[in-house]
Each structure stands twice: as C-alpha cells, then as structure tokens.
Amino acid sequence: MITPVQAPPRSAAERLARQLLRVEHAEPRALMPLKGSLAISAVRCVITYAIIPATAPLITGLGVVATPIAIVLSIVAGVMAVVSLRRVWLADWSRRWAYTAFILIVVALLATTLVLDVRTLLT
C-alpha cells in the first residue's frame, strides 16, 4: 500500500501566496519550463530597449508604431512574469520568496512603463 506524502507545514504568508497564485493544492513540479519565460522576457527587452530605439530615426512613422508595440510587449512580459512566479511556487523552490520579491519589482517597473507609454499614446 502506498502512503500519501504529506505537504510540509506552511506559514500563513505562504498559504496566502499559494492561494493568490492558485497553486495551493497543486503537486510540486519541475522548474524547467521557467526557461521559456526568461527567453520571452529577453526578447521583449531586446526589442523594446535596443531594436526600436536604434531603428526609430531610420524608419519614418516608427514613433506611431513603437509605443503600441512597447505596450503589448509590456503586457506580455507582465503575464509571463506571473506565469514564471507560479512555476516557481509550483516547484516549491527554496528561494521562492526572493524570486517573488524580484518579480514584484519587475511587475512594478513594467506597470510604470505601461502607464508612461499609455500617457504618451494618449497625448
């Protein structure tokens, strides 16, 4: 007979975080799919901070297209950040709180960038 594995005891903060991320009753999983989120974030950064600014003076009208592209990329990056955070919590990684703090900073920066881009678009 196979005995079920008991979940480790969790603090109130961990239970709340797991509930907010909707991973409270999930079985631990491997952390490998996190690489996809990191790759998408890297592509977004290269496009937003290197390609668009470098080509803006060369291509007429890119200013009109650059801001909506940056908005879409920021939204995608934010979603991917939350997805990667869920994966870290699903994996029950020992450094999940440090990663959570990092992702909260990233999401705050993305939100600030998003607000500035929307304001630019509306003016």
PyMOL commands that set and color helices and strands:
alter all, ss='L'
color gray80, all
select helices_A, chain A and resi 12-20+34-55+62-90+96-122
alter helices_A, ss='H'
color red, helices_A
deselect
rebuild
show_as cartoon
